[in-house]
Every structure is written in structure tokens, then in C-alpha cells.
Amino acid sequence: MYFHINILFINGLIDRAHEHLDSNLHREAVKLYPKINFIYQNLPDESRAKIYDRCAELHKRITKKISLL
């Protein structure tokens, strides 16, 4: 149950970070990333596998936006 709640929470943070990036609020997305990463790193492997692609895509978008600034 605990990990299920964390997956829901991290998905919400990822959605919010993407919304910030879509709205050109890059700094806000960057501020959320450490929270996302911390939760991700503390999930069991099977839970990480469920959200890896979303985390990787967000990381790619943030890195791309930062390199353009």
C-alpha cells in the first residue's frame, strides 16, 4: 500500500513537472525533480520499473530545456 501511494504521488509530481515545462516554467520543473528522484530512488525495483520510462522522459525534457537556456 505504501509503495502504491508513492507511485501515485510521483506520477502526480511528474505530471506537474511536464505542465511546468509546457508552460515554459522550467525552474519550477527543475525544483520538482529532486523530490521525484528521491521518491524514485527509494522505491523497490518492481515499482521503479513501472515508472522508469516517465522519469527518464522527464529527465530528458528537463536536460534539453536547460541546455537551451
C-alpha positions in Angstrom: 0.0 0.0 0.0 2.8 2.4 0.9 4.6 2.0 -2.4 1.3 2.3 -4.3 0.7 5.7 -2.7 4.2 6.8 -3.6 3.7 5.7 -7.2 0.5 7.8 -7.3 2.3 10.7 -5.7 5.4 10.5 -8.0 3.1 10.3 -11.1 1.4 13.5 -9.9 4.7 15.2 -9.5 5.8 14.1 -12.9 2.6 15.4 -14.5 3.0 18.7 -12.7 6.7 19.0 -13.9 5.5 18.3 -17.5 2.9 21.0 -17.1 5.5 23.5 -15.9 7.7 22.6 -18.9 4.8 23.0 -21.3 4.1 26.5 -19.7 7.8 27.5 -20.0 8.2 27.4 -16.2 11.4 25.5 -16.4 12.7 26.4 -13.0 9.5 25.1 -11.4 10.0 21.8 -13.1 13.7 21.7 -12.0 12.6 22.3 -8.4 10.3 19.3 -8.5 12.9 16.9 -10.0 14.9 16.3 -6.7 11.7 15.2 -5.0 10.8 12.9 -7.9 14.3 11.5 -7.9 14.3 10.9 -4.1 11.0 9.0 -4.2 12.0 7.0 -7.2 15.4 6.0 -5.7 13.6 4.8 -2.6 11.0 2.6 -4.4 11.5 -1.2 -4.7 12.7 -2.4 -8.1 9.3 -3.6 -9.3 7.8 -0.1 -8.5 10.7 1.7 -10.2 10.2 -0.4 -13.3 6.6 0.8 -13.5 7.6 4.5 -13.7 11.1 4.4 -15.1 10.0 5.5 -18.6 8.1 8.5 -17.3 11.0 9.6 -15.1 13.5 9.1 -17.9 11.4 11.2 -20.3 11.0 14.0 -17.7 14.8 13.9 -17.1 15.4 14.2 -20.9 13.0 17.1 -21.3 14.5 19.0 -18.3 18.0 18.4 -19.6 17.1 19.5 -23.1 15.4 22.7 -21.8 18.3 23.6 -19.5 20.8 23.2 -22.4 18.7 25.6 -24.4 18.8 28.3 -21.7 
